[in-house]
């Protein structure tokens, strides 16, 4: 499981990660507590999942100005 922390645009982040159809990994939203959003991933390599989540968020139109953190849960 990975955790994305961001105080704003949470629904946008959830939508972007859940609709991602890449070969490397897939994300499934689990729960939201405060600024933390938890996602289950279909791969064992959490570092790869974290890197993919960061890449997906940064690739959006607001990703370059959005302050967020992705960690292993």
Secondary structure, DSSP 8 states (H G I E B T S, - for coil): -EEEE-SS-HHHHHHHHHH---SS--EEEEEEETTEEEEEESSS-HHHHHHHHHHHHHTSTTTTT---EEEE-
